[in-house]
Amino acid sequence: MKNYLPLLKQYPQYLLFGFLHFFFSSMGQTFLVGIYVDDLSAHYQIDTLTFSGIYAASTLIGSFLLPLGGRLIDTFRIRTLSWINGLSIACFGFLLTTGNHIFILFISLIGLRFCGQGFMILLGSTAISRFFIKERGKALSISGLGLTAGEGLLPLFILQITNWQSWQFSWWVLCCAALVIHIPLVKLLIKKTDAFQKAETLVSKTEKPTTAKRYDFLKEPSFYVTNMIMMFIPFVITGMFINHNQLVAHKGWTMELLAVGFTLYAVIKVIVSIFFGEAIDRMSAAKLLPFFLIPIGVAFLALAFGNAHWIAMFYLGMTAMSTALFSLLKSAIWAELYPPEYLGSVKGITHFLIIVSSASAPVVFNRLMVSPESAQTAYMVFSTIVVVFSITGYWLAAKIQNKRYAVAN
């Protein structure tokens, strides 16, 4: 931890900027929306399968906007994009609670998924990845603690609020926080002339990337193989978290048990992020590619063969390890491969692919988890996929190591 202190002392404002974006992305993340599935289904008078379908469609539509979002990050100032996005996510949150038609639910979820899980993370991670070079892993680790804080604190916070107020009231609290905390802090932390704002501050002004050159990475097969492996985590996390109501029914657990489990989930993510953030700086993100899926594979094996309460903790703990590594890798690995002036475009495409992969997850998992028997089979299949992807990662890691962007060394 002491190796993080110089970084914190030198760039506290930039790291807090990243932390804020990861934290407020929680408003569009599946772990938070999943808490409201029953309430939203009842409010809009639909069943949970219909809600899963709407959630999947809204995720997919939101994802198609991300490549444009990446291009905006490469072109415009981070500060401006950030406060506009904070205002937008608050508006969509308010809309979600006040609507009375299924179309309003659909529009609200599109906005929350794009502004939260999509653009909020894209803004924070891209800004951090392209500014920090030699200490990118540690900077991403510190910033990523924002999402970890959201995962660890918000489920319990929401359950406490809904015990004495309506579910709508808990959303109003979140929206007000985006307005009175996120937006003012962004304007306070990043000045209009700050070098942190634009990619051009890190590269030669004489070399302007053309559109064709900017998207040359789309011709590389390894780009798609890497994404195929990386997409597994958001796919299974989205599917599992949005269907936790079915999981607790099959296992005889409670949502309160999972809420406590999310606190453990957050603690483990903090530990793993801090340790491996520094490890990435010492070796590279590519070397972790073969290993980051193994913990979640073990978690699926546990779910397949047990119903005890401790398995809920084990499942969320092991999942936390994989998601923490994924959070570091999904930003750091592209920064190792591509120069800063292209990074917004690269990450816009990769975020698009990641969210597309998760778009079908709510419906797929709703079907897979329709009974304890079908769920057990699904858990075994996913464990097998982890083995295949991990083996593929060994081959890919060597290939990526030979093509790392020179400035990242």
ZAFI-896779 format. One line per field, with one value per residue (C-alpha): residue in three letters; residue number from 1; x, y, z. Coordinates in Angstrom, 1 decimal. Example, Ala and Ser with C-alpha at 12.3 -4.5 7.8 and 13.67 -1.06 7.14 Angstrom:
% ZAFI-896779
resn: c(Ala, Ser) .
resi: c(1, 2) .
u: c(12.3, 13.7) .
v: c(-4.5, -1.1) .
w: c(7.8, 7.1) .
//
This chain:
% ZAFI-896779
resn: c(Met, Lys, Asn, Tyr, Leu, Pro, Leu, Leu, Lys, Gln, Tyr, Pro, Gln, Tyr, Leu, Leu, Phe, Gly, Phe, Leu, His, Phe, Phe, Phe, Ser, Ser, Met, Gly, Gln, Thr, Phe, Leu, Val, Gly, Ile, Tyr, Val, Asp, Asp, Leu, Ser, Ala, His, Tyr, Gln, Ile, Asp, Thr, Leu, Thr, Phe, Ser, Gly, Ile, Tyr, Ala, Ala, Ser, Thr, Leu, Ile, Gly, Ser, Phe, Leu, Leu, Pro, Leu, Gly, Gly, Arg, Leu, Ile, Asp, Thr, Phe, Arg, Ile, Arg, Thr, Leu, Ser, Trp, Ile, Asn, Gly, Leu, Ser, Ile, Ala, Cys, Phe, Gly, Phe, Leu, Leu, Thr, Thr, Gly, Asn, His, Ile, Phe, Ile, Leu, Phe, Ile, Ser, Leu, Ile, Gly, Leu, Arg, Phe, Cys, Gly, Gln, Gly, Phe, Met, Ile, Leu, Leu, Gly, Ser, Thr, Ala, Ile, Ser, Arg, Phe, Phe, Ile, Lys, Glu, Arg, Gly, Lys, Ala, Leu, Ser, Ile, Ser, Gly, Leu, Gly, Leu, Thr, Ala, Gly, Glu, Gly, Leu, Leu, Pro, Leu, Phe, Ile, Leu, Gln, Ile, Thr, Asn, Trp, Gln, Ser, Trp, Gln, Phe, Ser, Trp, Trp, Val, Leu, Cys, Cys, Ala, Ala, Leu, Val, Ile, His, Ile, Pro, Leu, Val, Lys, Leu, Leu, Ile, Lys, Lys, Thr, Asp, Ala, Phe, Gln, Lys, Ala, Glu, Thr, Leu, Val, Ser, Lys, Thr, Glu, Lys, Pro, Thr, Thr, Ala, Lys, Arg, Tyr, Asp, Phe, Leu, Lys, Glu, Pro, Ser, Phe, Tyr, Val, Thr, Asn, Met, Ile, Met, Met, Phe, Ile, Pro, Phe, Val, Ile, Thr, Gly, Met, Phe, Ile, Asn, His, Asn, Gln, Leu, Val, Ala, His, Lys, Gly, Trp, Thr, Met, Glu, Leu, Leu, Ala, Val, Gly, Phe, Thr, Leu, Tyr, Ala, Val, Ile, Lys, Val, Ile, Val, Ser, Ile, Phe, Phe, Gly, Glu, Ala, Ile, Asp, Arg, Met, Ser, Ala, Ala, Lys, Leu, Leu, Pro, Phe, Phe, Leu, Ile, Pro, Ile, Gly, Val, Ala, Phe, Leu, Ala, Leu, Ala, Phe, Gly, Asn, Ala, His, Trp, Ile, Ala, Met, Phe, Tyr, Leu, Gly, Met, Thr, Ala, Met, Ser, Thr, Ala, Leu, Phe, Ser, Leu, Leu, Lys, Ser, Ala, Ile, Trp, Ala, Glu, Leu, Tyr, Pro, Pro, Glu, Tyr, Leu, Gly, Ser, Val, Lys, Gly, Ile, Thr, His, Phe, Leu, Ile, Ile, Val, Ser, Ser, Ala, Ser, Ala, Pro, Val, Val, Phe, Asn, Arg, Leu, Met, Val, Ser, Pro, Glu, Ser, Ala, Gln, Thr, Ala, Tyr, Met, Val, Phe, Ser, Thr, Ile, Val, Val, Val, Phe, Ser, Ile, Thr, Gly, Tyr, Trp, Leu, Ala, Ala, Lys, Ile, Gln, Asn, Lys, Arg, Tyr, Ala, Val, Ala, Asn) .
resi: c(1, 2, 3, 4, 5, 6, 7, 8, 9, 10, 11, 12, 13, 14, 15, 16, 17, 18, 19, 20, 21, 22, 23, 24, 25, 26, 27, 28, 29, 30, 31, 32, 33, 34, 35, 36, 37, 38, 39, 40, 41, 42, 43, 44, 45, 46, 47, 48, 49, 50, 51, 52, 53, 54, 55, 56, 57, 58, 59, 60, 61, 62, 63, 64, 65, 66, 67, 68, 69, 70, 71, 72, 73, 74, 75, 76, 77, 78, 79, 80, 81, 82, 83, 84, 85, 86, 87, 88, 89, 90, 91, 92, 93, 94, 95, 96, 97, 98, 99, 100, 101, 102, 103, 104, 105, 106, 107, 108, 109, 110, 111, 112, 113, 114, 115, 116, 117, 118, 119, 120, 121, 122, 123, 124, 125, 126, 127, 128, 129, 130, 131, 132, 133, 134, 135, 136, 137, 138, 139, 140, 141, 142, 143, 144, 145, 146, 147, 148, 149, 150, 151, 152, 153, 154, 155, 156, 157, 158, 159, 160, 161, 162, 163, 164, 165, 166, 167, 168, 169, 170, 171, 172, 173, 174, 175, 176, 177, 178, 179, 180, 181, 182, 183, 184, 185, 186, 187, 188, 189, 190, 191, 192, 193, 194, 195, 196, 197, 198, 199, 200, 201, 202, 203, 204, 205, 206, 207, 208, 209, 210, 211, 212, 213, 214, 215, 216, 217, 218, 219, 220, 221, 222, 223, 224, 225, 226, 227, 228, 229, 230, 231, 232, 233, 234, 235, 236, 237, 238, 239, 240, 241, 242, 243, 244, 245, 246, 247, 248, 249, 250, 251, 252, 253, 254, 255, 256, 257, 258, 259, 260, 261, 262, 263, 264, 265, 266, 267, 268, 269, 270, 271, 272, 273, 274, 275, 276, 277, 278, 279, 280, 281, 282, 283, 284, 285, 286, 287, 288, 289, 290, 291, 292, 293, 294, 295, 296, 297, 298, 299, 300, 301, 302, 303, 304, 305, 306, 307, 308, 309, 310, 311, 312, 313, 314, 315, 316, 317, 318, 319, 320, 321, 322, 323, 324, 325, 326, 327, 328, 329, 330, 331, 332, 333, 334, 335, 336, 337, 338, 339, 340, 341, 342, 343, 344, 345, 346, 347, 348, 349, 350, 351, 352, 353, 354, 355, 356, 357, 358, 359, 360, 361, 362, 363, 364, 365, 366, 367, 368, 369, 370, 371, 372, 373, 374, 375, 376, 377, 378, 379, 380, 381, 382, 383, 384, 385, 386, 387, 388, 389, 390, 391, 392, 393, 394, 395, 396, 397, 398, 399, 400, 401, 402, 403, 404, 405, 406, 407, 408, 409) .
u: c(0.0, 2.9, 3.7, 0.3, 0.9, 3.2, 0.7, -2.2, -0.1, 0.8, -2.5, -5.3, -7.7, -7.4, -7.7, -10.8, -12.2, -11.8, -13.2, -16.3, -17.1, -16.7, -18.9, -21.7, -21.7, -23.5, -26.8, -26.7, -25.0, -26.8, -26.0, -28.1, -30.9, -31.3, -32.4, -35.4, -36.6, -39.6, -40.6, -40.2, -42.1, -45.0, -44.9, -45.1, -47.4, -45.2, -43.7, -40.0, -39.3, -40.8, -38.6, -35.5, -36.4, -36.8, -33.6, -31.7, -33.1, -32.2, -28.7, -28.2, -29.5, -27.4, -24.3, -24.7, -24.1, -20.7, -18.5, -19.8, -19.1, -15.5, -15.1, -16.5, -13.9, -11.1, -12.5, -14.0, -13.0, -13.6, -14.9, -17.8, -18.8, -18.6, -21.1, -23.5, -23.4, -24.0, -27.0, -28.4, -28.1, -30.0, -32.8, -33.2, -33.3, -36.1, -37.9, -37.7, -39.6, -42.3, -43.3, -46.4, -46.0, -43.8, -42.3, -41.1, -39.4, -37.7, -36.4, -35.3, -33.3, -31.6, -30.5, -29.3, -27.4, -25.7, -25.0, -24.1, -22.5, -21.5, -20.4, -19.6, -17.1, -15.8, -15.1, -13.4, -11.3, -10.2, -9.1, -7.1, -5.6, -4.3, -2.9, -1.1, 1.4, 4.1, 1.7, -1.5, -2.3, -2.2, -4.2, -6.9, -6.9, -7.5, -10.2, -11.9, -12.4, -15.3, -17.3, -16.2, -17.5, -20.8, -21.1, -20.3, -22.3, -25.3, -27.2, -27.3, -28.0, -30.9, -32.4, -32.2, -34.0, -36.7, -37.4, -38.9, -39.5, -40.6, -38.2, -38.8, -37.4, -34.2, -33.8, -34.4, -31.6, -29.2, -30.3, -29.8, -26.4, -25.4, -26.6, -25.1, -21.9, -20.8, -21.3, -19.9, -16.8, -16.1, -16.0, -13.9, -11.4, -10.7, -10.1, -11.0, -7.3, -6.2, -3.8, -5.8, -8.7, -7.7, -5.7, -3.7, -1.8, 0.0, 1.0, 2.7, 0.6, 2.2, 0.7, -3.0, -4.7, -6.8, -10.1, -8.8, -5.7, -7.8, -9.7, -6.9, -7.2, -10.5, -8.5, -6.6, -8.0, -6.3, -8.5, -11.6, -10.2, -9.2, -12.7, -14.3, -12.5, -13.1, -16.8, -17.4, -17.3, -19.9, -22.2, -22.3, -22.3, -25.2, -27.1, -26.5, -27.0, -30.2, -31.6, -30.5, -34.2, -34.2, -30.9, -32.1, -35.3, -33.4, -30.9, -33.2, -31.3, -32.5, -31.8, -30.5, -27.9, -26.7, -26.6, -24.2, -22.3, -21.9, -20.0, -17.6, -17.5, -16.5, -13.7, -12.2, -12.3, -10.4, -7.7, -7.3, -7.4, -4.7, -2.4, -2.8, -2.9, 0.8, 1.4, 0.2, 2.7, 5.5, 4.8, 1.8, -1.9, -1.4, 0.3, -2.9, -5.2, -4.9, -5.8, -8.5, -11.4, -10.3, -11.9, -15.4, -15.1, -14.5, -17.5, -19.8, -18.6, -19.6, -23.0, -23.5, -22.9, -24.1, -26.9, -25.3, -25.3, -21.5, -21.6, -23.4, -20.3, -17.9, -19.7, -19.6, -16.0, -14.6, -16.7, -15.2, -11.7, -12.5, -14.4, -11.6, -9.0, -11.4, -11.9, -8.2, -7.6, -10.4, -8.7, -5.0, -4.7, -5.9, -3.7, -0.7, -1.6, -2.8, -1.6, -3.5, -5.0, -6.8, -7.8, -11.2, -12.2, -10.7, -12.4, -15.7, -15.7, -14.6, -17.3, -19.8, -18.8, -18.8, -22.3, -23.7, -22.5, -24.3, -27.5, -28.8, -27.8, -30.9, -33.2, -30.7, -30.1, -33.8, -34.4, -31.3, -32.3, -36.0, -35.4, -32.6, -31.7, -31.3, -29.3, -26.9, -26.3, -25.6, -23.1, -21.2, -21.1, -19.8, -17.0, -16.0, -16.0, -13.6, -11.1, -11.3, -10.9, -8.0, -6.1, -6.8, -5.5, -2.0, -1.6, -3.0, -0.9, 2.4, 1.0, 0.0, 3.3, 5.0, 2.8, 2.6, 2.5, 6.0, 5.1, 3.4, 6.8) .
v: c(0.0, 2.4, 2.3, 4.0, 6.9, 9.0, 8.6, 9.7, 12.7, 13.8, 13.4, 13.3, 15.3, 13.0, 9.8, 11.2, 12.1, 8.4, 7.2, 9.4, 8.0, 4.4, 5.0, 6.8, 4.2, 2.1, 3.8, 1.9, -1.3, -4.6, -5.3, -2.2, -2.5, -6.2, -5.1, -3.4, -6.2, -7.2, -3.6, -2.4, -5.4, -4.7, -0.9, -1.3, -4.4, -6.8, -10.2, -10.7, -12.4, -9.4, -7.1, -9.2, -8.8, -5.0, -4.8, -6.8, -4.7, -1.4, -2.7, -3.5, -0.2, 1.7, -0.2, 1.0, 4.5, 3.7, 3.9, 7.4, 8.1, 6.9, 9.2, 12.1, 11.4, 11.6, 14.9, 16.9, 17.9, 15.3, 17.9, 18.9, 15.4, 14.4, 16.9, 16.5, 12.7, 13.2, 15.4, 12.9, 9.9, 11.8, 12.7, 9.1, 7.9, 10.3, 9.3, 5.6, 6.3, 8.6, 6.7, 4.6, 3.1, 0.3, 2.6, 5.0, 2.0, 1.1, 4.7, 5.0, 1.8, 2.7, 6.0, 4.4, 1.6, 4.0, 6.8, 4.5, 1.2, 2.5, 6.1, 6.9, 4.0, 4.8, 8.4, 7.6, 4.7, 6.3, 9.5, 7.6, 5.1, 7.7, 10.1, 7.6, 5.5, 4.0, 3.8, 3.0, -0.2, 1.6, 4.5, 2.2, 0.2, 3.3, 4.7, 1.3, 1.3, 3.7, 0.9, -1.4, 1.1, 1.2, -2.6, -2.8, 0.0, 0.7, -2.7, -2.4, 1.3, 0.7, -2.1, 0.1, 3.0, 0.7, -0.7, 2.7, 4.5, 3.5, 2.1, 5.3, 7.4, 5.4, 6.3, 9.9, 9.9, 8.4, 11.0, 13.9, 12.6, 12.7, 16.3, 17.7, 15.6, 14.3, 17.4, 20.0, 17.8, 17.3, 21.0, 21.6, 18.8, 19.5, 22.9, 24.1, 24.3, 21.1, 18.8, 15.8, 16.7, 15.8, 13.0, 15.5, 16.6, 13.2, 12.9, 14.9, 17.7, 17.2, 13.7, 13.8, 10.4, 9.8, 7.9, 5.0, 4.7, 5.2, 2.0, -0.2, -2.4, -3.7, -5.7, -7.7, -11.1, -11.0, -8.0, -10.1, -13.1, -10.9, -9.4, -12.9, -13.8, -10.5, -10.5, -13.6, -11.7, -9.0, -11.7, -14.0, -11.1, -9.4, -12.7, -13.8, -10.5, -9.6, -13.0, -13.1, -13.4, -16.8, -17.8, -17.2, -19.1, -22.2, -22.2, -21.2, -18.0, -14.4, -11.1, -9.9, -12.7, -11.6, -7.9, -8.9, -11.0, -7.9, -6.3, -9.2, -8.9, -5.3, -6.0, -8.7, -6.5, -3.8, -6.2, -7.8, -4.4, -3.0, -6.0, -6.5, -2.8, -2.7, -6.1, -4.8, -1.9, -4.4, -7.0, -6.1, -6.7, -9.3, -11.7, -11.9, -12.8, -16.6, -16.4, -13.9, -16.2, -19.1, -17.8, -17.4, -20.9, -22.2, -20.2, -21.8, -25.3, -24.4, -23.2, -26.4, -28.7, -26.9, -24.9, -24.0, -20.3, -20.1, -20.9, -17.5, -15.9, -18.1, -17.4, -13.7, -13.7, -15.7, -13.7, -10.5, -11.8, -12.3, -9.0, -7.1, -8.5, -7.9, -4.2, -3.7, -5.6, -4.1, -0.7, -1.5, -4.1, -1.7, 1.1, -1.3, -2.0, 1.4, 5.0, 7.6, 9.5, 6.3, 5.1, 6.6, 5.0, 1.6, 1.5, 2.7, -0.3, -2.7, -1.3, -1.8, -5.4, -6.0, -4.6, -6.4, -9.6, -8.8, -7.6, -11.1, -12.3, -11.4, -13.4, -16.3, -16.7, -16.3, -19.4, -21.2, -20.6, -21.6, -24.6, -25.8, -28.7, -26.5, -24.0, -26.7, -27.7, -24.1, -23.7, -26.8, -25.6, -22.2, -23.8, -25.7, -22.5, -20.9, -23.7, -23.3, -19.5, -19.7, -22.0, -19.6, -16.8, -18.5, -18.3, -14.8, -13.4, -14.2, -12.7, -9.5, -9.2, -8.9, -6.1, -3.8, 0.0, 1.3, 4.2, 1.8, 0.1) .
w: c(0.0, 0.7, -3.1, -3.7, -1.4, -3.7, -6.4, -4.1, -2.9, -6.4, -8.3, -5.7, -7.9, -10.9, -8.8, -7.1, -10.5, -11.5, -8.2, -8.7, -12.1, -11.0, -8.0, -9.8, -12.5, -9.9, -10.8, -14.1, -12.9, -12.7, -9.1, -8.1, -10.7, -9.7, -6.2, -7.7, -10.1, -8.1, -7.2, -10.8, -12.2, -9.8, -10.4, -14.2, -14.0, -15.8, -14.9, -14.2, -17.6, -19.4, -17.3, -18.2, -21.9, -21.5, -19.5, -22.2, -25.0, -23.2, -22.5, -26.2, -27.4, -24.9, -26.1, -29.7, -28.4, -26.8, -29.9, -30.5, -26.8, -27.2, -30.2, -28.1, -25.4, -28.0, -29.3, -26.4, -22.9, -20.2, -17.7, -20.0, -20.9, -17.3, -15.8, -18.7, -18.1, -14.3, -15.0, -17.5, -15.2, -12.5, -14.9, -16.1, -12.5, -11.7, -14.8, -13.8, -10.5, -11.9, -15.1, -15.3, -18.8, -20.0, -22.6, -19.8, -18.2, -21.4, -22.0, -18.4, -18.5, -21.8, -20.2, -17.0, -18.7, -21.2, -18.8, -15.9, -16.7, -20.2, -20.5, -16.8, -16.7, -20.2, -19.2, -15.9, -17.1, -20.4, -18.7, -16.1, -18.6, -21.1, -18.5, -16.3, -18.1, -15.8, -12.9, -14.9, -12.9, -9.5, -10.8, -12.2, -9.0, -6.9, -9.3, -9.5, -5.8, -6.5, -8.1, -5.2, -2.7, -4.6, -4.6, -0.9, 0.5, -1.8, -1.5, 2.3, 2.1, -0.2, 1.8, 4.9, 3.2, 1.7, 5.1, 6.2, 2.8, -0.7, -3.3, -5.3, -2.4, -2.4, -6.1, -5.4, -2.9, -5.5, -8.1, -5.7, -4.9, -8.6, -8.8, -5.5, -5.3, -8.7, -10.8, -8.4, -7.6, -11.3, -11.9, -8.7, -9.4, -13.1, -14.4, -18.0, -19.0, -17.2, -19.2, -17.9, -20.1, -23.6, -25.3, -27.4, -24.2, -24.2, -27.9, -30.5, -31.9, -35.3, -35.8, -36.2, -36.4, -39.5, -39.2, -41.1, -38.9, -35.8, -36.5, -37.8, -34.7, -36.0, -38.6, -36.0, -35.1, -31.6, -30.8, -31.2, -29.3, -26.4, -26.3, -26.4, -23.3, -21.6, -22.4, -20.3, -17.0, -17.8, -19.5, -16.4, -13.9, -15.6, -15.9, -12.3, -10.5, -12.3, -11.4, -7.8, -6.9, -8.6, -7.0, -3.5, -4.2, -5.5, -2.6, 0.3, 0.9, 1.4, -0.3, 3.0, 3.0, -0.5, 0.7, 3.4, 0.8, -1.3, 1.6, 1.5, -2.3, -2.0, 0.6, -1.5, -4.6, -2.7, -1.7, -5.1, -6.9, -4.7, -5.0, -8.7, -9.6, -8.6, -10.2, -13.6, -13.4, -12.7, -15.3, -17.6, -17.9, -20.7, -18.3, -16.1, -19.0, -18.5, -14.8, -14.2, -15.0, -12.7, -9.5, -11.0, -12.5, -9.0, -7.8, -10.4, -9.2, -5.7, -6.8, -8.7, -5.7, -2.6, -1.0, 2.4, 3.4, 3.4, -0.4, -0.9, 0.7, -1.2, -4.5, -4.1, -2.8, -5.7, -8.1, -6.6, -7.4, -11.1, -11.4, -9.7, -12.2, -15.1, -14.1, -14.2, -17.4, -19.4, -19.2, -18.8, -21.6, -24.3, -23.0, -23.4, -27.0, -28.4, -28.2, -26.1, -29.0, -30.1, -26.7, -26.5, -29.8, -28.9, -25.5, -27.0, -29.3, -26.5, -24.1, -26.9, -27.4, -23.6, -23.2, -26.2, -24.6, -21.5, -23.2, -23.7, -20.3, -18.3, -20.6, -21.1, -17.3, -16.5, -18.7, -17.4, -13.8, -14.2, -12.0, -9.7, -12.1, -15.2, -13.1, -11.9, -15.5, -16.5, -13.7, -14.8, -18.5, -17.4, -15.4, -18.5, -20.6, -18.0, -18.6, -22.4, -22.2, -19.7, -22.0, -24.9, -22.7, -22.5, -26.2, -26.5, -23.7, -25.5, -28.7, -27.0, -25.2, -28.5, -29.7, -26.7, -27.4, -26.7, -24.4, -22.0, -21.1) .
//
